[in-house]
Amino acid sequence: MSRLSFAAVAPVWLASCLLCFAHDGEDHSQVTPEGVAGGMDDGWTSGDGSLRFEVLYTREHLPEQAQAVSESLHGGFGVDRREGHGETYFAAPGAGIIRLSADLGKAELIATDSEMRDANMHNATVWVGADGEAYVTYPGNAIGKVFTTTTDGALLHTLSSPGSGQAFDDETVSAYFAEDGGFVPTDTDYRDGTLYVTTGYSALDYVLTASVDHGEGVGIAWTPHAFGGRGDGAGQFGTGHGVTISADGSEVHISDRPNGEIDRFTPEGGYGSTLTLPEGAWPCDVDYEGEYAVVGCLFGLDREKGAPIYVLKNGKVVSTIWPKDEMGLEKFQHIHNAVIRDVGGVLYIIAQAWNPGDFVVLRQVM
């Protein structure tokens, strides 16, 4: 019997029973896109060599409030990579902040400020400040604000548009905000007291920087320094969509979506080099775990197949995953974000689709 015919006739009580295990965090068996536990014989796998992945959890793993708005997902994930942690954070517009447990077995809504809950948080990053505490920062792309919370969701700081009063070293940036140009943050990351903010959904398309101060709580203020900008030159972007600090912390990596590349900069914003992805790729962001990186793409070369997720090692693509074409995840026509986790020596990929939104956790086939 084919996968689809089985899903069509599977008893409702069986699907409900198996989903209970997916929610309680005790059973990490695979769940197919229809919500019925399966295995490798069902064919829900994709990837190359030892980096082949199977579907573990789908959107049914999320809290009910998040499931109800899952088609509106348009964001990304932040992973708490501190020793002894491993939780993953993201936000569902209309539901709030979701925290996945370190073993990925539990997904829960946590306290969320009403302004954040009702707006779209375009990505998330977990960072550790000079005070040794962990924080989570979310860019609200449609409302022009960057929010920083505790890991329990308490709002600590809101960073608004630089506005016309902020001076910048780059005249293009100064003129943009002096003329009331819109602030559209698409991603953030943190390094050594500096918050980096991409603005790829605006005509500005620079990386802005802000300083972080822990003198009295969390204080974040814009600095004059910015780099990048829209254009075809080295170190410029078609759309600077995502920002990620490199695995060793020495570089700032910008995912340039329509140009199919990851641009590498020094922490001061000096352009260094470019990693070019396979032809047709539109990378939304890059995430690092150990020797691996993962890149979720809005498009691939063959758009009939839906978008790919690339797994990289030493800057080379070592596995290509097709969630829609090979895993049957029909809503994964476009991938907006993906992160990679190593849990007990097994790799997991958490991914989010966009337009329509969707959610999945993939597990390495062992």
Secondary structure, DSSP 8 states (H G I E B T S, - for coil): --HHHHHHHS-HHHHHHHHHHHHHSS----B-TTS-B--GGGT-EEEETTEEEEEEEEGGGS-HHHHHTGGG-----EE--STT---EEEEETTTEEEEE-TTS--EEEE---HHHHTS-----EEEE-TTS-EEEEEEETTTTEEEEE-TT--EEEEEE---TT---SSHHHHHHHHTT------EEEEETTEEEEE-TTSS--EEEEEEEE-TTS-EEEEEEEEEE-BSSSTT-BS-EEEEEE-TTSS-EEEEETTTTEEEEE-TT--EEEEEE-STT--EEEEEEETTEEEEEES--S-GGG---EEEEETTEEEEEE-TTTTT--TTTTSEEEEEEEEETTEEEEEEEETTTTEEEEEEE--
